[in-house]
Amino acid sequence: MGVRIAFIIALTTFFSYLQIFNSARDSTLIQLERSVLERAQREQAIFVLAEDNHVFLKKMLKERVLFWRQKDPRAAFDRLFVSLPDGTTRSRLEGFDGTRMPCLFVPQGLAVDPDLQRWLLASHDVLSQYAPAFHVRFTDTYITLPGGAVVLYWPSRPHWCHEATPTFNVTDYEFYTLSTPAQDPQRRTVWSGIIGDPVAHTWTVSASTPVDMDGRHSATLTHDILIQELMERTTSDHLPDTYNMLFRDDGQLIAHPELNMEGAETSYNLLSGIHLPDAPFKQSDSTALRLHLNSIFKQLRRTPEAHTMRIPESGEYAAMAKLTGPGWNFVTLLPEKVVSKTALGAAKYVLAFGVVSLLLELGIMYWVLKQKISRPLLSFSDAADSLASGDFKVGLDLTRRDELGRLAHAFQRMAIELQRREDALRQANEGLEQRVEHRTQELQDVHRQLIETARQVGRAEVATNVLHNVGNVLNSVHTSAVIARERLSGLKLESVEKVVVLLEEHRTNLAAFLTSDERGRNALPFLSRLGKHMQEEREEINALLNDVSRYTEHIGAIVKLQQHYARTPQHLYEPVNLAELVEDALRINQAALGRHSVRVESDLEALPPIMTEKHKVLMILVNLISNAKYALESIPEEQRCITVILRRPQEDRILLTVRDNGIGIAPEMLTRIFQHGFTTREEGHGFGLHSSALAAQEMGGSLTASSEGVGRGAMFTLELPIHPEPLNTQAKA
């Protein structure tokens, strides 16, 4: 009973741990998601403000351009700007204060015609009026025109326009090229990567908005935003036991607690920088950290739409949100051991409480058994000994109301009756001695015999009452023993026990017994067959477990592809033996095919492994074989047949065909059979063939259906390329 209670306590502890762990995990993930979303709302405010500013500046700039188109710009232009001998045009130094007004720089070789003068004056007017107000939140504000002319308000560098080299061309920089029609066809605000300022030793990011007039790109509005504080907040301001990181979709790492950007000229990329020994991290040997960050980035990129997820490779939970504007990913990570630590502590408390309860229960059981059963049984044993010795004064507890109490009353009545008979016999004996002296010896003999007989009768009555009352309890024990013996007999170990007994009997001459005695010669072969049988059973179980392991691998992620072919990264090519994959698909459907009495024929050409996506091909084959099985339901069982054919009709293509002789497909259905939601079965969902066709297209192949008509079977053909096309490099950008 103690073992059973301990087992229950262990189960209770285990399930308590699971329940507490799941509750703590769900609560933690909700808190992480809420924190990340709130944090993203706060951190993206500066970027949203920049885009709002550009909308306003763009409108004001167009209005000023239209204003100057109605005027002659030369006089105003000459009053503010001057052409220098080096071929550039810059702001006049007379009365110029770069901390309160914008400056102008036109590079060498750019002709300053009246149209360009109007744009430069309009840009100067807009920045003079609005740029000082923006400087509270933004490092600088400037307008760049095609050809390299720039109007800049940068109070930290007031003489930049006068210090720039004559050939300096700002249009070569990323912030401008990103705003060109070729790079920004949607003509909206774009964001550059982070840029290190070599003078201020800070990191900035540029927001650029194109301005189009007269059907062409006329100017680019730009804000430079300091992100040093954002980077510091990301690493220092975090929830307990968590850490934050910030990165772009292309892998550029912007902030991490171990990232050391001091003195770095370029940022670190989570993809391309994994093998760089001089990566900008605080650790001297950052190999493990770089691999860790790379695995986190790949997992987050697989499910970009999810706010929270688990990262199995690193044993962490991650919550992610995008910052509006640059589209950066703000991520908070929490080690899984933090969650499990809380659950483990609670489970230890439950286990300790259970152990104490078990010890207390065992103590109570011991006391109850000793007080209520052991001691009363000892009293009955003493009373039986007293009766056997002729002492009829037995002292038993007559206050009990259970079986032992009734047995005590029976003992008491038996003792009284025996004493009465003893007294009667004694009185009769004394009377006979007085009346018949000549028969004294005979009466004494009879007296002795009667006394012995009475004692035997008394003992028999005592035994009868004891057996009757105790038998009620023994019935239950007997029933349990019979059931236990039956279950033990079911183990069929009698032969083994006999062999052991024989060997034990002939221990002294065991060698002679095993070689000379016929029973001894049969013992070793019997044990050999038993060992072989147990070996075969183990091999069969191992084979079944291997099958389960292989099926688990194909059906995957679960969990842990639930999901998730639409969520699986594209183009996970690997060498695949298609013949083996066909056999796996047939084994997956084996139970259903056998239940429906479907005969399967395989005609598989021997082909070398090809590069393709294993799980997508397996999904398609399982769907096609399952649909073929349903198509055979109306066909007599002896005629049901599915044929799987593998061929290589061309050097660069292979064909996988699943053919059945079922109900067939009507011609009008062939054009709709791959549509999403279309199905001819009441319990169907209309998604299998649609998803299979999409998966075939994603692998560069196709899935087609053909049928000669209703009742004449159907054939589905999967065509795949031998050499799949390479990844689209534009997706990396």
Buried (B, 14 or more C-beta within 10 A) or exposed (E): EEEEBBEEBEEBBEEBBEEBBEBBBEEBBEBBBEBBBEBBEEBBBBBEBBBEBBEEBBEBBBEBBEEBEEEEBEEBBEEBBBEEEEEBBBBEEEEBEBEEBBBBBBBBEBEBEEEBBBBBBBBBBBBBEBBBEBBEBBBBBBBBBBBBBBBBBBBEBBEBBBEBEBEBBBBEBBBBBBBBEEEBEEEEBBBBBBBBBEEEEBBBBBBBBBBEEEEEBBBBBBBBBBBBEBBEBBBEEBBEEBBBBBBBBEBBBBBBEBBBBEEBEEBBBBEEBBEEEEBBBEEEEBEEBBBBBBBBBBBBBEBEEEBBBBBEEBEBBBBBBBBBBBEBBBBBBBBBEBBBBBBBEBBEEBBEEBEEEBEEEBEEEEEEEEEEEEEBEEBBEEBBEBBEEEEBEBEBEEEBEEEBBBBBEBBBEBBEBBBEBBEEBEEBBEEBBEEEEEEEEEBEEBBEEBBEEBBEEBBEBBEEBBEEBBEEEEEEEEEEEEEEEEEEEEEEEEEEEEBEEBBEEBEEEBEEBBEEBEEBEEBEEBBEEEEEEEEEEEEEEEEEEEEEEEEEEBBBEEEEBEEEBEBBEEBEBEEBBBBEBBBBBBBBBEEEBEEBEBEBEEEBEEBEEBBBBBBBBBBBBBBBBBBBBBBBEEBEEEEBBBBBBBBBEEEEBBBBBBBBBBBBBEEEBBEEBBEEEBBBEEEBEBEBBBBBBBBBEBBBBEBBBEBEEEEEBBBBBBBBBBEBEEEEEEEEE
